Amino acid sequence: MKSLSSLNGKVVVITGGAGLIGQTFVKAVVEEGGTAVIADINDEVGKSVQRELQKSLESKDIDYIHLDMTSHVSLESAIKTLDEKYGRIDALVNNAYPRNKQYGRSFFDVEYSDFIENVGLNLGGYFLASQQFANYFKKQKYGNIINISSIYGVIAPRFEVYEGTQMTMPVEYAAIKSALIHLTKYMAQYFKGLNIRVNAISPGGIYDAQPEPFLEKYGQNTLNKGMLDKSDLEGTLVYLLSDMSKYVQGQNIIVDDGFCL
């Protein structure tokens, strides 16, 4: 009997698959029997990560494809290439986070042009990637889109956790991630009758060698662990990719050890 959590035979495209969380998603897909496609704009990094993961996971089911999620031409080309190679694309995981060099400034230092560009690159890129893959899914008669949002798309930032550090919570991030949750609901409803599922995951903070004062203050707002490890998101991703969540639609699943409570 086939396991409901199995991704056997599924082809899953992960934008930003060469990044911190993206690599974990690749690992989760492969370990459940699927084929993970790293879709990234940086070919050198993407191909290097592909080779490293193929070796560490002892799997050939890891592919790489060049993808600029803000380019209609790039998306069309990637979809066409993958369809010709695999004859199917089962899911798109919107995980990339494109931004310009001015991203991350304090609120009063953000230029209007930079705010608009960063929202366009990220939220706009998620829209365009979803639109183009959904068009393919419509013809295929099924598909699955998972958007990676954030706890700061759900609640207002807790700026006090950044005190004593050089870190901040960029205003663009909050705007993008909150809008992404509603875009997820919009698309789920818009695709009614097309057999295309759309859901989101909102992770809490992921450990990446942040400064100790931040880690301590962040942990005071959680219930057990504090900052999450990237691997803590694997189960939720597999759930949304698999038949376990066959009728889960338009939802945002928060994985944050209670930070939002």
Backbone bond lengths (Angstrom), bond angles and torsions (degrees), N, CA, C in turn:
res aa  C-N    CA-C-N  psi(-1)  N-CA   C-N-CA  omega(-1)  CA-C   N-CA-C  phi
1 M - - - 1.457 - - 1.523 109.77 -
2 K 1.314 116.83 131.97 1.451 122.31 -178.27 1.527 110.91 -69.40
3 S 1.324 116.08 132.67 1.465 120.94 176.83 1.519 110.27 -71.03
4 L 1.335 116.37 138.81 1.459 120.55 179.04 1.520 112.07 -65.03
5 S 1.332 116.67 -23.48 1.466 120.48 -179.00 1.521 112.83 -87.53
6 S 1.316 116.72 -4.77 1.460 120.62 -176.62 1.530 111.72 -67.86
7 L 1.326 114.77 138.85 1.464 121.12 173.56 1.527 109.59 -111.64
8 N 1.309 115.70 20.64 1.457 121.72 -176.30 1.524 111.52 -54.10
9 G 1.329 115.72 122.36 1.458 120.98 177.58 1.514 114.55 86.52
10 K 1.324 118.19 -11.34 1.462 120.86 -177.83 1.529 111.34 -78.46
11 V 1.322 115.74 141.09 1.464 122.63 176.40 1.523 107.51 -107.42
12 V 1.322 115.74 117.04 1.457 121.53 -174.09 1.528 110.33 -118.96
13 V 1.311 116.15 120.59 1.467 122.07 179.45 1.523 108.75 -93.10
14 I 1.334 116.87 126.52 1.461 122.15 -178.10 1.518 109.31 -119.44
15 T 1.336 117.13 106.67 1.463 119.07 177.19 1.523 108.49 -71.70
16 G 1.316 115.98 144.05 1.458 119.23 -174.57 1.515 112.01 64.68
17 G 1.311 116.51 28.81 1.464 121.96 -175.54 1.515 114.23 -67.25
18 A 1.338 116.92 -12.43 1.462 120.11 179.61 1.520 111.97 -90.22
19 G 1.340 117.62 -3.92 1.449 121.54 -177.23 1.514 114.00 -85.33
20 L 1.325 115.97 -175.53 1.468 122.86 -175.69 1.523 112.03 -56.73
21 I 1.325 117.18 -56.12 1.461 121.17 179.67 1.520 110.67 -76.17
22 G 1.311 116.76 -36.88 1.462 121.36 -178.65 1.511 113.00 -56.64
23 Q 1.328 117.22 -42.02 1.470 120.70 179.87 1.526 111.17 -63.91
24 T 1.312 116.20 -36.85 1.465 120.30 177.15 1.515 110.76 -65.38
25 F 1.320 116.52 -39.16 1.464 120.69 177.63 1.529 110.95 -64.64
26 V 1.318 116.14 -40.57 1.472 120.42 176.53 1.524 109.45 -58.55
27 K 1.319 116.30 -47.55 1.473 122.14 179.81 1.524 110.79 -58.46
28 A 1.338 117.06 -44.77 1.465 121.00 -177.86 1.523 111.62 -62.98
29 V 1.325 116.35 -42.12 1.470 120.96 -179.48 1.524 110.65 -64.37
30 V 1.319 116.26 -46.87 1.470 121.09 -177.61 1.526 111.19 -64.95
31 E 1.327 116.77 -41.31 1.465 119.94 -178.61 1.521 112.81 -67.05
32 E 1.330 116.90 -20.87 1.472 120.30 176.43 1.528 112.18 -97.53
33 G 1.329 116.54 11.53 1.459 120.44 172.45 1.507 116.20 95.11
34 G 1.334 117.81 4.02 1.456 120.76 -178.92 1.517 112.86 -91.95
35 T 1.328 115.14 174.63 1.459 122.46 173.34 1.519 107.92 -105.13
36 A 1.312 117.34 122.79 1.460 122.30 -178.88 1.527 109.69 -101.58
37 V 1.314 115.58 128.94 1.461 120.92 178.70 1.527 108.61 -109.50
38 I 1.334 116.09 113.59 1.455 121.01 174.92 1.522 107.74 -76.54
39 A 1.318 116.75 116.35 1.464 121.49 179.38 1.516 107.77 -111.13
40 D 1.320 116.65 112.25 1.455 119.70 -173.22 1.526 110.29 -144.98
41 I 1.339 115.03 157.22 1.462 119.79 -178.79 1.515 111.98 -86.77
42 N 1.341 116.77 -20.26 1.463 122.15 -179.38 1.526 109.41 -99.48
43 D 1.316 116.29 99.86 1.462 120.92 -174.37 1.521 112.79 -63.20
44 E 1.320 116.98 -39.91 1.463 120.34 -177.28 1.526 110.89 -62.71
45 V 1.314 115.86 -48.70 1.465 120.71 179.47 1.523 110.85 -67.22
46 G 1.327 116.15 -44.88 1.459 120.95 -177.95 1.514 113.10 -60.04
47 K 1.329 116.69 -45.50 1.457 120.40 -179.37 1.533 111.67 -69.70
48 S 1.334 115.65 -33.68 1.455 119.81 177.69 1.529 110.71 -65.41
49 V 1.329 116.18 -44.31 1.464 120.74 177.85 1.521 110.37 -64.26
50 Q 1.315 116.58 -39.71 1.467 120.56 177.66 1.523 110.77 -56.71
51 R 1.332 116.43 -47.70 1.471 120.45 -179.77 1.526 111.59 -64.20
52 E 1.324 116.33 -42.48 1.463 120.67 -179.40 1.529 111.63 -62.95
53 L 1.342 116.23 -43.82 1.460 120.03 -178.89 1.526 111.58 -71.62
54 Q 1.321 117.17 -35.87 1.461 119.89 176.18 1.526 110.28 -59.78
55 K 1.321 115.29 -39.61 1.462 120.37 -179.36 1.526 111.16 -72.90
56 S 1.335 117.40 -48.94 1.461 120.69 -175.94 1.524 112.88 -68.95
57 L 1.336 116.32 -33.45 1.462 120.31 -179.29 1.525 112.37 -94.06
58 E 1.339 115.36 -4.43 1.462 121.99 -178.37 1.527 110.41 50.63
59 S 1.329 114.21 51.83 1.471 120.05 -177.31 1.522 110.85 -141.11
60 K 1.308 114.42 141.10 1.462 120.72 174.89 1.532 111.16 -95.40
61 D 1.338 115.45 -1.42 1.462 119.53 -175.89 1.525 112.62 -85.88
62 I 1.328 115.25 39.02 1.464 121.87 176.81 1.517 107.45 -127.81
63 D 1.302 115.90 117.10 1.459 122.16 -176.80 1.525 109.09 -111.87
64 Y 1.314 115.58 166.18 1.467 120.88 174.18 1.520 109.01 -133.53
65 I 1.332 115.17 140.69 1.453 119.30 173.87 1.522 109.56 -143.72
66 H 1.302 116.11 138.95 1.468 120.22 177.58 1.520 108.92 -69.61
67 L 1.331 115.89 133.48 1.463 119.37 179.66 1.525 111.11 -151.39
68 D 1.331 113.92 125.19 1.456 121.50 169.45 1.519 105.98 -107.75
69 M 1.333 116.66 106.51 1.457 120.51 -173.24 1.532 113.27 -69.92
70 T 1.322 117.19 -6.82 1.462 120.07 176.58 1.528 111.69 -98.77
71 S 1.321 116.49 4.43 1.468 121.08 -177.50 1.528 111.51 -115.98
72 H 1.322 115.26 119.21 1.471 121.44 177.95 1.529 110.16 -58.51
73 V 1.342 115.82 -43.41 1.470 121.24 -178.32 1.527 110.79 -63.87
74 S 1.335 116.65 -44.95 1.462 120.85 -179.72 1.526 111.31 -62.72
75 L 1.318 116.61 -42.24 1.464 120.58 179.32 1.524 111.51 -64.89
76 E 1.306 116.86 -45.07 1.478 120.55 178.94 1.520 110.56 -60.04
77 S 1.334 115.80 -43.56 1.465 120.87 -178.56 1.526 110.96 -64.20
78 A 1.334 116.91 -44.19 1.468 120.88 -179.10 1.519 111.18 -64.13
79 I 1.316 116.33 -44.72 1.472 120.46 -179.96 1.520 110.77 -62.43
80 K 1.327 116.25 -43.65 1.467 121.15 179.54 1.531 110.86 -62.17
81 T 1.331 116.40 -43.86 1.467 121.09 -179.62 1.528 111.15 -63.23
82 L 1.318 116.51 -45.14 1.467 120.33 -178.97 1.521 111.75 -67.83
83 D 1.323 116.65 -38.51 1.467 120.00 178.60 1.524 110.68 -63.98
84 E 1.325 116.32 -41.14 1.468 120.08 179.42 1.522 111.25 -67.26
85 K 1.322 117.00 -32.74 1.458 121.02 -177.39 1.525 112.70 -80.98
86 Y 1.341 116.95 -41.96 1.468 120.55 -173.18 1.531 114.39 -111.04
87 G 1.322 116.00 -18.82 1.465 119.16 -178.97 1.520 113.05 75.32
88 R 1.330 117.54 6.69 1.449 122.30 -179.11 1.525 109.67 -167.54
89 I 1.317 117.09 154.48 1.472 124.23 167.41 1.521 104.55 -137.93
90 D 1.306 116.96 118.75 1.458 120.23 -174.16 1.522 113.77 -89.70
91 A 1.322 116.41 -32.34 1.461 117.84 -174.57 1.522 112.18 -156.09
92 L 1.325 113.76 151.45 1.461 122.69 172.61 1.523 107.82 -117.98
93 V 1.326 116.49 125.77 1.465 121.11 173.32 1.525 107.22 -107.54
94 N 1.327 116.30 107.69 1.463 122.09 179.21 1.521 108.83 -80.48
95 N 1.331 115.61 98.97 1.458 120.80 -172.63 1.531 112.94 -124.34
96 A 1.323 118.09 -16.09 1.467 121.18 -176.18 1.534 111.11 -65.42
97 Y 1.339 115.81 157.22 1.463 119.47 177.23 1.529 110.16 -136.57
98 P 1.345 116.61 74.86 1.474 119.54 178.38 1.527 111.19 -69.34
99 R 1.321 116.89 143.07 1.466 121.98 179.43 1.523 109.20 -160.95
100 N 1.335 116.35 160.30 1.456 119.15 179.56 1.529 111.03 -90.06
101 K 1.328 117.14 179.13 1.462 121.61 -173.14 1.529 112.88 -72.50
102 Q 1.326 117.63 -16.43 1.456 120.72 -179.98 1.533 112.42 -90.78
103 Y 1.309 116.22 -2.47 1.469 120.62 -178.30 1.526 110.86 -60.32
104 G 1.339 116.20 140.05 1.450 120.53 174.20 1.511 115.05 100.42
105 R 1.324 118.30 6.11 1.461 120.99 178.06 1.530 110.64 -72.72
106 S 1.332 115.14 161.25 1.457 120.67 175.70 1.527 109.79 -66.32
107 F 1.323 115.98 153.95 1.469 123.10 -172.78 1.528 113.24 -46.67
108 F 1.334 118.23 -50.16 1.463 121.26 -175.03 1.526 113.21 -75.13
109 D 1.327 117.01 -9.11 1.471 120.81 179.78 1.523 112.85 -100.89
110 V 1.335 117.30 -4.82 1.468 120.45 -177.77 1.525 110.30 -76.04
111 E 1.320 116.26 125.19 1.463 121.46 176.42 1.532 109.03 -81.00
112 Y 1.330 114.86 146.10 1.464 120.51 179.27 1.526 110.89 -54.49
113 S 1.327 116.44 -44.85 1.468 120.59 -177.29 1.529 111.62 -62.27
114 D 1.341 116.12 -37.31 1.466 119.63 179.57 1.532 110.99 -71.56
115 F 1.333 116.06 -39.87 1.459 119.72 177.57 1.527 109.83 -58.59
116 I 1.311 116.34 -49.06 1.467 121.72 -178.83 1.525 111.15 -63.10
117 E 1.336 116.30 -42.32 1.470 119.33 -178.84 1.523 111.25 -64.77
118 N 1.334 117.21 -43.76 1.460 119.61 -177.99 1.525 112.78 -68.56
119 V 1.320 116.78 -38.85 1.466 119.57 175.02 1.521 109.78 -64.19
120 G 1.325 116.33 -40.68 1.463 120.51 179.23 1.518 112.71 -64.36
121 L 1.337 116.04 -45.15 1.458 120.08 -179.81 1.513 111.55 -61.61
122 N 1.322 116.28 -45.69 1.462 119.90 -172.57 1.520 113.00 -87.05
123 L 1.311 117.21 -65.93 1.469 119.77 179.81 1.521 110.49 -62.77
124 G 1.327 115.68 -41.17 1.464 119.77 177.80 1.517 111.78 -63.39
125 G 1.349 115.74 -38.85 1.461 119.82 178.79 1.518 112.01 -67.28
126 Y 1.332 116.77 -38.06 1.465 120.30 176.58 1.528 110.23 -64.18
127 F 1.334 115.75 -41.25 1.468 119.38 177.42 1.523 110.79 -61.30
128 L 1.332 116.25 -50.23 1.461 119.38 -174.74 1.526 111.64 -65.20
129 A 1.332 116.62 -43.27 1.466 119.78 178.42 1.522 110.19 -61.76
130 S 1.327 116.77 -43.73 1.468 120.59 179.65 1.525 110.70 -63.82
131 Q 1.307 116.50 -42.34 1.466 121.09 -179.67 1.528 111.26 -59.99
132 Q 1.326 116.43 -47.81 1.456 120.27 -175.90 1.533 112.37 -71.69
133 F 1.321 117.12 -40.63 1.459 118.96 177.41 1.526 110.62 -69.57
134 A 1.332 117.09 -36.37 1.461 119.96 178.40 1.521 110.87 -64.64
135 N 1.307 116.64 -33.88 1.461 120.08 176.71 1.526 110.42 -63.63
136 Y 1.335 115.76 -38.85 1.465 120.47 175.55 1.526 110.21 -67.40
137 F 1.338 116.32 -45.57 1.462 121.12 -179.88 1.530 111.27 -60.44
138 K 1.311 116.60 -36.01 1.468 120.90 179.52 1.529 110.25 -61.06
139 K 1.330 116.11 -43.83 1.467 120.55 178.45 1.531 111.33 -70.65
140 Q 1.337 115.81 -34.15 1.464 121.12 -179.97 1.532 111.41 -74.49
141 K 1.342 114.92 -21.58 1.468 123.98 179.42 1.534 113.99 80.26
142 Y 1.320 116.74 13.89 1.463 121.29 170.62 1.518 108.93 -168.34
143 G 1.336 115.43 160.61 1.461 119.74 177.20 1.518 110.74 175.76
144 N 1.311 115.62 172.04 1.457 121.65 -174.26 1.530 108.63 -149.12
145 I 1.317 117.11 126.85 1.464 122.06 178.10 1.525 108.31 -121.68
146 I 1.331 116.46 129.15 1.463 121.68 177.20 1.527 108.04 -123.30
147 N 1.330 116.48 120.54 1.457 122.09 179.51 1.520 109.89 -99.77
148 I 1.323 116.79 136.91 1.458 120.58 177.75 1.519 108.54 -97.30
149 S 1.335 114.29 108.82 1.460 120.86 178.70 1.530 108.72 -101.28
150 S 1.325 118.27 -136.33 1.459 121.16 -175.62 1.521 110.21 -168.35
151 I 1.334 116.04 160.33 1.456 119.95 173.03 1.530 111.06 -59.51
152 Y 1.350 116.44 -28.31 1.460 119.13 179.66 1.521 112.48 -84.58
153 G 1.319 115.00 8.95 1.454 120.62 164.67 1.520 109.44 -95.88
154 V 1.337 116.07 -8.91 1.462 122.60 -175.89 1.532 111.75 -106.71
155 I 1.341 116.05 -44.63 1.467 120.68 -178.86 1.527 109.92 -124.11
156 A 1.332 115.60 163.81 1.464 120.57 175.29 1.529 109.55 -68.15
157 P 1.316 117.45 147.61 1.471 120.02 -179.76 1.527 112.61 -59.06
158 R 1.314 115.98 144.90 1.464 121.62 172.54 1.530 106.58 -99.10
159 F 1.311 114.54 87.42 1.462 120.16 -172.36 1.528 112.77 -64.44
160 E 1.336 116.50 -21.56 1.461 119.08 -177.68 1.530 112.55 -64.55
161 V 1.330 118.03 -22.76 1.471 118.86 -179.39 1.531 111.50 -72.83
162 Y 1.330 116.99 -14.36 1.469 120.46 -179.04 1.529 112.55 -95.04
163 E 1.336 116.73 -5.98 1.469 120.19 -178.37 1.527 110.51 -61.61
164 G 1.332 115.06 137.56 1.458 120.52 -179.50 1.509 113.88 83.78
165 T 1.340 117.45 8.40 1.472 121.82 178.48 1.530 109.25 -131.17
166 Q 1.309 115.96 172.58 1.467 121.76 175.45 1.526 110.92 -89.12
167 M 1.324 116.79 2.86 1.460 121.70 -176.49 1.525 111.06 -83.63
168 T 1.329 115.67 158.26 1.459 121.54 173.12 1.519 108.78 -151.86
169 M 1.316 115.98 174.62 1.464 120.43 174.34 1.528 107.25 -109.02
170 P 1.333 118.48 104.57 1.457 121.52 -176.06 1.527 112.57 -61.08
171 V 1.314 115.78 138.96 1.464 120.78 -179.23 1.523 110.84 -62.71
172 E 1.327 117.15 -33.80 1.468 120.15 179.23 1.530 111.05 -62.35
173 Y 1.317 115.05 -39.22 1.462 120.67 -178.22 1.522 110.95 -60.49
174 A 1.334 115.89 -48.14 1.462 120.52 -179.43 1.530 111.21 -62.05
175 A 1.332 115.84 -41.49 1.467 119.97 179.87 1.525 111.48 -65.91
176 I 1.320 115.82 -43.24 1.463 121.33 -177.70 1.533 111.22 -66.46
177 K 1.312 116.20 -50.08 1.457 120.01 -173.41 1.532 112.26 -68.90
178 S 1.326 117.76 -35.76 1.467 119.23 177.44 1.523 110.72 -69.55
179 A 1.325 116.23 -40.86 1.464 119.85 177.91 1.522 111.22 -64.90
180 L 1.322 116.23 -33.85 1.461 120.48 -178.77 1.524 112.01 -64.03
181 I 1.329 116.20 -35.99 1.465 119.78 178.06 1.525 110.33 -63.78
182 H 1.315 116.80 -42.03 1.465 118.57 -179.98 1.532 111.17 -73.82
183 L 1.331 117.40 -33.10 1.466 120.50 174.68 1.529 109.56 -61.12
184 T 1.318 116.41 -37.75 1.469 121.48 177.14 1.524 110.47 -59.22
185 K 1.324 117.01 -47.00 1.459 121.47 179.88 1.527 111.00 -66.05
186 Y 1.322 115.92 -40.84 1.469 121.04 178.66 1.523 110.51 -57.89
187 M 1.331 115.66 -50.00 1.462 119.34 -176.56 1.525 111.47 -66.46
188 A 1.324 116.71 -40.99 1.467 119.62 178.67 1.527 110.23 -56.64
189 Q 1.310 116.69 -44.02 1.458 120.95 179.94 1.524 111.81 -71.35
190 Y 1.331 116.15 -39.36 1.467 120.58 -177.81 1.526 111.75 -66.08
191 F 1.335 116.46 -31.85 1.465 120.83 -177.54 1.533 112.62 -87.00
192 K 1.306 117.24 16.04 1.465 121.44 179.89 1.529 110.85 -51.20
193 G 1.324 115.81 129.83 1.460 120.97 178.31 1.517 114.98 84.80
194 L 1.343 117.70 -3.61 1.463 120.93 -177.12 1.528 113.06 -99.30
195 N 1.335 117.27 -2.90 1.467 122.01 -179.36 1.531 111.38 62.28
196 I 1.332 115.53 37.13 1.463 121.62 176.00 1.538 107.80 -116.31
197 R 1.316 116.41 117.93 1.459 119.98 179.21 1.529 110.46 -92.62
198 V 1.333 116.52 144.57 1.467 121.39 176.87 1.527 108.63 -138.17
199 N 1.331 116.08 123.36 1.459 121.55 178.30 1.525 109.45 -142.35
200 A 1.325 115.52 170.75 1.463 120.57 -179.68 1.523 110.86 -131.63
201 I 1.323 115.29 154.92 1.452 122.63 171.30 1.523 107.31 -120.08
202 S 1.329 116.65 130.83 1.466 121.01 176.82 1.528 109.08 -114.63
203 P 1.333 116.97 96.97 1.466 119.75 179.83 1.527 111.56 -76.58
204 G 1.331 114.61 153.13 1.448 119.90 166.16 1.515 108.84 -80.10
205 G 1.324 116.57 -166.83 1.457 119.63 -179.50 1.517 112.45 -63.76
206 I 1.325 116.01 137.33 1.461 122.36 178.52 1.526 108.81 -106.54
207 Y 1.326 116.33 128.84 1.463 120.03 -177.43 1.524 111.27 -62.98
208 D 1.355 114.21 129.72 1.463 120.22 178.67 1.533 108.81 -151.95
209 A 1.324 115.85 50.26 1.466 123.11 178.64 1.532 112.64 60.34
210 Q 1.332 116.97 38.17 1.455 120.39 175.82 1.529 110.22 -67.84
211 P 1.341 117.48 159.83 1.474 120.58 -179.70 1.525 112.55 -64.14
212 E 1.325 115.55 148.71 1.460 121.81 -174.63 1.532 113.79 -58.94
213 P 1.342 119.72 -41.46 1.477 118.80 178.79 1.528 112.62 -58.18
214 F 1.323 116.10 -38.34 1.460 120.26 177.63 1.520 110.96 -66.89
215 L 1.329 116.66 -46.10 1.465 120.87 -178.19 1.528 110.99 -60.39
216 E 1.329 115.82 -39.94 1.462 119.88 -178.96 1.530 111.13 -66.43
217 K 1.331 116.49 -46.30 1.465 120.38 -178.97 1.525 111.67 -69.44
218 Y 1.309 115.95 -37.65 1.467 119.68 177.74 1.528 109.33 -62.51
219 G 1.318 116.32 -45.46 1.455 121.20 -177.43 1.517 113.84 -62.06
220 Q 1.326 117.15 -26.89 1.460 121.19 178.83 1.531 111.94 -67.42
221 N 1.337 116.24 -16.63 1.467 121.22 -179.31 1.519 112.97 -98.71
222 T 1.328 117.18 1.63 1.464 120.81 -179.82 1.530 109.71 -110.48
223 L 1.316 116.25 175.17 1.458 120.17 -172.52 1.521 115.04 -99.92
224 N 1.328 117.39 -30.38 1.460 119.38 -175.75 1.527 114.29 -138.43
225 K 1.327 115.87 -57.06 1.457 119.84 -168.82 1.517 114.43 -95.03
226 G 1.328 117.64 -37.18 1.455 120.86 -170.51 1.517 109.45 92.52
227 M 1.332 117.27 -136.31 1.461 120.31 177.45 1.527 110.14 -59.86
228 L 1.306 116.18 139.37 1.452 120.95 -179.91 1.519 111.60 -84.53
229 D 1.309 115.82 156.35 1.458 121.08 166.93 1.511 107.57 -87.84
230 K 1.300 116.60 149.43 1.471 119.93 -178.52 1.528 111.97 -56.78
231 S 1.322 116.72 -30.11 1.462 120.55 -179.68 1.526 112.65 -68.24
232 D 1.338 117.08 -16.99 1.465 120.69 -179.94 1.528 112.48 -68.49
233 L 1.323 117.09 -9.99 1.472 121.00 179.88 1.526 112.64 -94.69
234 E 1.319 116.57 -9.86 1.465 120.76 -173.08 1.527 112.79 -60.10
235 G 1.325 116.56 -46.44 1.461 120.42 -176.25 1.513 112.18 -61.68
236 T 1.330 117.07 -41.02 1.466 120.71 -179.80 1.520 110.99 -66.73
237 L 1.324 116.41 -40.23 1.465 119.74 178.34 1.523 110.32 -62.67
238 V 1.329 116.96 -48.47 1.473 120.46 -179.05 1.526 110.18 -60.81
239 Y 1.317 116.54 -40.92 1.476 120.85 177.21 1.531 111.01 -56.02
240 L 1.325 116.79 -47.52 1.468 119.65 -176.95 1.528 112.71 -74.23
241 L 1.325 116.89 -24.63 1.467 119.73 178.22 1.523 112.51 -82.63
242 S 1.323 116.55 -22.25 1.457 120.86 -171.10 1.525 112.68 -97.70
243 D 1.324 114.63 178.07 1.466 120.92 178.79 1.527 112.63 -73.22
244 M 1.337 117.66 -7.45 1.462 119.84 175.52 1.527 111.29 -61.78
245 S 1.334 116.21 -27.44 1.470 120.57 -177.40 1.529 111.63 -114.02
246 K 1.319 115.43 31.48 1.469 121.28 -173.30 1.524 113.70 -50.26
247 Y 1.333 117.44 -35.35 1.465 120.10 -176.82 1.525 112.61 -115.48
248 V 1.316 116.31 22.17 1.466 120.94 173.48 1.522 107.20 -87.51
249 Q 1.317 116.60 121.02 1.461 121.39 -173.21 1.525 111.27 -136.57
250 G 1.324 116.05 132.77 1.451 121.60 172.15 1.517 114.81 67.51
251 Q 1.332 116.86 23.10 1.456 120.51 -175.65 1.533 112.24 -99.36
252 N 1.311 114.37 155.22 1.461 121.57 173.87 1.528 107.63 -118.72
253 I 1.321 116.66 111.94 1.460 121.19 -178.09 1.527 109.25 -95.90
254 I 1.324 115.95 119.34 1.463 122.42 -178.17 1.523 109.78 -91.42
255 V 1.325 116.98 125.81 1.465 122.47 178.00 1.530 106.50 -123.15
256 D 1.339 116.55 95.01 1.473 118.79 -168.75 1.518 115.48 -147.26
257 D 1.326 118.06 11.58 1.467 121.48 -176.97 1.526 111.67 52.22
258 G 1.322 115.40 37.38 1.454 120.37 173.23 1.514 116.79 81.63
259 F 1.334 118.28 10.55 1.477 120.89 -177.55 1.531 111.95 -58.90
260 C 1.325 116.96 -34.44 1.474 120.37 -176.24 1.525 113.42 -80.96
261 L 1.317 117.88 -8.20 1.462 119.80 -176.59 1.527 111.54 -70.02
